[in-house]
Amino acid sequence: MKLKIKSYCLIASISLSLPAFAAPFAFTDGDLILGFQAANGDGSSQNVFFNLGSGTGYRNNGSQGVRGNIGATLSTTFGEDWYTRTNLYFGVVGNLRSLGLPFSPNPPVDGDPNSTFYISKPAATPGAGFLYPANSFVPASLQSSSTKLGGMESMVVTLTAEADGSAVLDQSTQTVQWENGWTKWNPFIAQPVEPGQGAAFDLFNGGLQQNFGKGGSATYVDVQRILPTNTGAVPTGVVGGGTYETTISISPTGVITSLSAAPASAFDTFIAQFPTITAPADKLTTADPDGDGATNLEEFGFGGNPANGSDSGVGQIFTLDSNNDTQRDITMTLEVRSGASFSVSGNDLVSQIVDEVVYRIEGSTDLLNWDSAVSEVAPPLGVGSPSTGYVFKSFRLNAGNGLVGKGFLRASVTK
């Protein structure tokens, strides 16, 4: 007789409802804080923070790539339309704080001495933001602002991290923490329409924030590094100018990305020579910050000064014999970018592309029809010497030979 033995496997399951663990906002001295605030309207009593990681990691275009996505938190805090709001601002700040007595020297961290600052400035495109020139600050001022930033850094670690890694500070329920919040140290000042940015951390005039509402696939801030020079127990020496380190972009869906600037174009290098031109809009090729009627592109093309209304470039007119036929004619000498060469295009002379621009020289006998032939004069005429990066080029109106009747020449530059 055979016995059939049946075996049974019993599985017991227990379902427990456990409370979600609330993680604190993570921060280490030297990390960069990305902060958001609304100047008014929805969310103006709240700040949003995000940790971008160690500032030294961003030097020389390091730490590139996606840093996170906080679109859900931004939408909850500032509304679904947060990316289109011109009164919503964001910026980046970080530094290494003093660990000893005020102004006491501490060992550098990866080459960054005590009170090294990383701060942002608005940028229309990556790398186009304003850089503070040397001697903009004194070490004592950086130390004082470092102490203020230290208060904010000590505050953010008391906040609770959201699922996306951000943290929200609410003025109504966290009144003490609010006194060391983003709004506290990035204040606004009264303006006719919208408020303008005051001095961030009581030091950085014009603020360090960018506003949204510009459209496009991303909104940018450039992050620069400002090194202090401290000697002994008393702050002495000078502070070097800001150096570009990276660009932080925010997409319409809240993706945070660090990226490098494209190599500076010749125009970008040119416009950066004029520290009084600070507003991003005034640095555009189409802008005319000195109000002289010449755009920045025209000033660049013809060797002008976009910060000086009395200098729009070299343009010299001569009436002399430029083609050795014993008759005087009308000539025009211009300062153009080095390497520009011209060829005939109909009755005009047109250059090849040089430093991303093209020149065109046209002639007329009546100021109505610009179809009178022009020629290049070689060697060029001109008084003085061209600026660095430029050469003189001279042109003649063919119909003006012998100075018979009227004659006109005009030059244009396009990108």
C-alpha positions in Angstrom: 0.0 0.0 0.0 1.4 3.3 -1.1 0.7 6.4 0.8 0.5 9.7 -1.1 1.8 12.5 0.9 0.8 15.9 0.0 3.0 18.8 1.0 1.7 22.3 1.3 3.7 25.6 1.2 2.1 28.2 3.2 3.1 31.9 2.6 2.1 34.5 5.0 2.2 38.2 4.0 1.9 41.1 6.3 1.2 44.6 5.0 2.2 47.5 7.2 1.5 51.1 6.6 4.7 53.0 7.6 5.2 56.7 7.6 7.4 58.1 4.9 10.9 59.1 6.0 11.5 62.8 5.7 15.1 63.4 4.7 16.8 66.7 5.7 18.1 68.9 2.9 21.7 67.8 2.3 24.4 70.5 2.3 28.2 70.6 2.8 30.4 73.7 3.2 31.5 74.8 -0.3 28.4 73.5 -2.1 26.5 75.8 -4.5 22.9 76.7 -3.6 20.4 77.3 -6.4 17.6 79.6 -5.0 14.3 80.7 -6.4 11.9 83.5 -5.3 8.9 85.4 -6.7 9.2 89.2 -6.4 5.4 89.3 -6.0 2.3 87.3 -6.7 1.9 83.5 -6.1 4.7 82.0 -4.1 6.2 85.4 -3.0 6.2 84.1 0.6 8.2 81.0 -0.3 11.7 80.2 -1.4 12.9 77.0 -3.2 16.4 75.7 -2.8 18.4 73.0 -4.7 22.0 71.8 -4.0 24.2 71.9 -7.1 27.1 70.2 -5.4 30.7 71.3 -4.7 31.7 74.6 -6.2 35.2 73.5 -6.9 33.8 70.7 -9.1 32.4 73.4 -11.5 35.7 75.1 -12.1 36.9 75.3 -15.7 33.5 73.9 -17.0 33.6 70.9 -14.8 30.5 68.9 -13.5 28.6 69.3 -16.7 25.3 67.6 -17.4 21.8 67.3 -15.9 21.8 68.1 -12.1 18.1 67.4 -11.4 14.5 68.1 -12.3 12.4 70.2 -9.8 9.6 71.1 -12.2 7.0 69.6 -9.9 8.1 71.6 -6.9 8.3 74.8 -8.9 4.8 74.3 -10.3 3.4 73.6 -6.8 5.2 76.6 -5.3 4.9 79.2 -8.0 2.1 77.9 -10.2 1.9 76.0 -13.5 2.9 79.1 -15.4 6.2 79.5 -13.4 8.4 79.5 -16.5 6.6 82.4 -18.2 6.6 84.6 -15.1 8.8 87.6 -15.4 8.6 88.2 -11.7 10.1 84.8 -10.8 13.9 84.8 -10.2 16.7 82.3 -9.6 20.4 82.5 -9.0 23.4 80.6 -7.6 25.7 81.3 -4.7 28.3 79.5 -2.7 31.5 80.0 -0.8 34.0 78.5 1.6 33.4 80.0 5.0 35.9 81.0 7.6 36.4 78.2 10.2 38.5 80.3 12.5 38.7 83.9 13.7 37.6 86.6 11.3 40.1 86.9 8.4 42.3 84.1 9.8 43.9 82.2 7.0 42.7 78.6 6.6 44.1 75.9 4.3 42.7 76.3 0.7 40.3 73.6 -0.5 41.2 72.5 -4.0 42.9 75.8 -4.5 40.0 77.9 -3.1 41.0 80.0 -0.1 38.7 81.1 2.7 35.8 83.3 1.5 36.1 82.3 -2.2 32.7 83.2 -3.7 30.8 81.6 -6.5 28.0 83.8 -7.7 25.8 84.0 -10.8 24.8 86.7 -13.2 22.1 86.7 -15.9 23.2 85.5 -19.3 21.3 85.7 -22.6 23.4 82.8 -23.9 25.9 80.6 -22.0 29.1 82.5 -21.2 27.6 86.0 -22.0 27.1 87.1 -18.4 28.8 90.1 -16.7 32.1 89.3 -15.0 33.1 91.5 -12.0 36.4 93.2 -12.8 39.4 93.1 -10.5 39.2 95.3 -7.4 35.4 95.3 -7.4 35.5 94.3 -3.7 37.9 94.2 -0.7 38.6 91.1 1.2 36.8 92.4 4.3 33.6 92.8 2.3 33.8 89.3 1.0 34.3 88.0 4.6 31.3 90.0 5.8 29.1 88.6 3.0 30.5 85.1 3.7 29.2 85.4 7.2 25.8 86.3 6.0 25.8 83.4 3.5 26.9 81.2 6.4 23.6 82.0 8.1 21.6 80.8 5.1 23.7 77.7 4.8 23.1 76.8 8.4 19.4 77.4 7.8 18.9 75.2 4.8 20.0 72.1 6.5 17.0 72.5 8.8 14.6 72.2 5.9 13.0 69.0 4.7 14.0 67.7 1.2 11.3 67.1 -1.3 11.2 63.9 -3.4 13.1 65.7 -6.2 15.9 66.9 -3.8 14.7 70.5 -3.5 13.5 72.2 -0.3 10.8 74.8 0.3 11.0 77.6 2.9 7.6 79.0 3.9 7.5 82.4 5.6 4.2 81.8 7.3 5.3 78.7 9.1 9.1 79.2 9.3 9.5 82.8 10.4 12.8 82.3 12.1 14.4 80.5 9.1 12.9 83.1 6.8 15.3 85.7 8.3 18.1 83.7 6.6 16.3 82.8 3.5 16.8 83.6 -0.2 14.5 86.6 -0.1 16.3 88.0 2.9 19.7 88.1 1.2 18.5 88.8 -2.3 16.2 91.8 -1.7 14.3 93.9 -4.2 14.1 97.6 -4.4 11.2 99.8 -5.6 11.0 100.5 -9.3 8.4 102.3 -11.5 6.8 99.0 -12.7 8.5 95.9 -11.4 10.9 95.8 -8.5 14.7 95.7 -9.3 17.3 93.7 -7.5 19.2 95.2 -4.6 22.7 94.2 -3.4 22.8 90.4 -2.9 24.2 89.5 0.5 24.7 93.3 1.1 27.6 93.3 -1.4 26.8 92.2 -5.0 25.2 95.3 -6.5 22.5 94.6 -9.1 21.9 91.2 -7.6 22.9 87.8 -8.8 19.6 86.5 -10.2 18.0 85.9 -13.6 14.2 86.2 -14.2 12.1 83.8 -16.3 9.5 84.9 -18.9 12.0 85.1 -21.7 10.7 82.1 -23.7 13.0 79.7 -25.4 14.2 76.3 -24.5 16.2 77.4 -21.5 16.9 80.3 -19.2 20.5 80.9 -18.1 22.8 82.2 -15.4 26.6 82.2 -15.7 28.5 81.3 -12.5 31.8 83.1 -11.8 34.4 82.5 -9.2 35.8 85.4 -7.1 39.1 84.8 -5.2 40.0 86.9 -2.2 43.6 87.8 -1.3 44.2 87.8 2.4 47.5 88.4 4.0 48.0 87.9 7.8 45.4 88.7 10.3 44.3 91.9 8.5 42.7 91.8 5.1 45.0 93.4 2.6 45.8 93.2 -1.0 43.2 93.1 -3.8 40.5 90.8 -5.0 40.8 89.4 -8.4 38.1 89.7 -11.0 35.4 87.1 -11.6 36.3 84.2 -13.8 33.7 82.2 -15.7 33.3 78.7 -14.5 30.0 77.2 -15.8 26.5 78.0 -16.9 23.3 76.8 -15.1 20.3 76.4 -17.3 16.6 75.8 -16.3 14.3 74.3 -18.9 10.5 74.9 -19.1 10.0 71.5 -17.5 12.3 72.3 -14.6 15.4 70.4 -15.7 18.6 71.8 -14.2 21.7 71.5 -16.4 25.2 72.7 -16.0 27.0 73.3 -19.3 30.0 75.1 -20.8 29.9 78.2 -22.8 30.6 78.0 -26.5 34.0 79.5 -27.4 33.7 83.2 -27.3 33.1 84.8 -30.7 35.1 87.7 -31.9 32.1 89.9 -31.2 31.7 88.5 -27.6 35.4 89.2 -26.9 34.9 92.8 -28.3 31.9 93.7 -26.3 33.5 92.3 -23.1 36.1 95.0 -23.3 33.6 97.6 -22.2 32.9 97.0 -18.4 30.3 99.8 -18.3 28.0 97.9 -20.6 26.5 95.5 -18.0 22.9 94.8 -19.0 22.6 91.6 -21.2 20.2 93.5 -23.5 22.8 96.2 -24.1 25.3 93.6 -25.2 23.3 92.3 -28.1 24.5 93.0 -31.7 21.4 95.1 -32.3 21.7 97.3 -29.2 23.0 100.8 -29.2 24.0 101.4 -25.5 25.8 104.8 -26.2 22.9 106.1 -28.3 25.0 107.3 -31.2 22.9 105.6 -33.9 25.4 102.8 -34.5 24.5 99.3 -33.3 27.0 97.2 -31.4 27.5 95.1 -34.6 28.4 98.3 -36.5 30.7 99.4 -33.8 32.4 96.0 -33.9 32.6 95.9 -37.7 34.1 99.4 -38.0 36.3 99.6 -34.9 34.0 101.8 -32.8 33.4 102.1 -29.1 29.9 101.0 -28.1 30.3 102.8 -24.7 31.3 106.2 -26.2 28.8 108.1 -28.3 31.5 110.1 -30.0 33.4 107.1 -31.3 31.5 104.9 -33.9 34.6 103.8 -35.8 37.1 105.1 -38.4 35.6 106.5 -41.6 37.9 108.8 -43.5 36.9 110.6 -46.8 39.5 111.7 -49.3 39.3 113.5 -52.6 42.5 112.7 -54.4 43.9 110.8 -57.4 43.6 107.2 -56.2 44.0 105.5 -59.6 46.9 107.4 -61.1 45.0 109.1 -64.0 45.8 112.6 -62.8 42.2 113.2 -61.7 41.0 113.4 -58.2 38.1 111.1 -57.1 36.1 110.3 -54.1 37.5 107.6 -51.7 36.5 106.3 -48.4 38.8 104.5 -45.9 37.3 102.2 -43.3 38.6 100.2 -40.3 37.5 96.6 -40.9 38.3 93.3 -39.2 41.7 91.9 -40.0 41.5 89.3 -42.8 38.6 91.0 -44.6 39.0 90.7 -48.4 36.6 92.1 -51.0 35.3 90.9 -54.4 33.0 92.3 -57.0 29.3 91.5 -56.6 27.4 93.3 -59.4 28.4 97.0 -58.9 29.1 96.5 -55.2 32.1 95.1 -53.3 31.3 92.4 -50.8 33.7 90.7 -48.3 34.0 87.1 -47.5 32.8 86.1 -44.0 35.4 87.3 -41.4 34.7 87.0 -37.7 31.1 86.0 -38.5 30.4 89.3 -40.3 30.1 90.4 -44.0 30.9 93.9 -45.3 29.2 95.5 -48.3 30.4 98.7 -50.1 27.9 100.5 -52.3 28.0 103.6 -54.5 25.4 106.2 -55.7 25.2 109.4 -57.7 21.9 110.5 -56.3 21.3 108.9 -52.9 18.3 107.1 -54.3 19.8 104.3 -56.4 22.8 102.5 -54.9 23.9 100.9 -58.1 27.0 102.9 -59.1 30.2 100.8 -59.4 32.9 100.9 -56.7 36.5 99.7 -56.6 39.0 98.9 -53.9 42.0 101.2 -53.7 45.3 99.4 -53.0 47.4 100.1 -51.0 44.8 101.6 -48.6 44.8 105.2 -47.7 44.4 106.4 -44.2 45.7 108.6 -41.4 46.9 107.0 -38.2 47.0 103.3 -37.4 44.1 100.8 -37.2 43.2 99.2 -33.8 44.4 95.8 -32.8 42.4 93.2 -34.8 41.6 95.7 -37.6 43.0 96.9 -40.9 42.4 99.9 -43.2 40.6 99.3 -46.4 39.9 102.1 -49.0 37.3 102.3 -51.7 36.5 104.7 -54.6 33.4 105.6 -56.5 34.2 104.9 -60.1 31.7 107.5 -61.4 33.3 110.2 -59.1 36.5 110.2 -61.2 37.3 113.9 -61.8 34.8 114.9 -59.2 32.1 115.4 -61.8 28.6 115.7 -60.3 27.6 114.2 -57.0 28.9 111.0 -55.6 28.3 108.9 -52.5 29.7 105.8 -50.8 28.2 103.8 -48.0 29.3 100.7 -46.1 27.3 98.2 -44.1 28.1 95.2 -42.0 25.8 92.2 -41.3 26.2 89.1 -39.1 
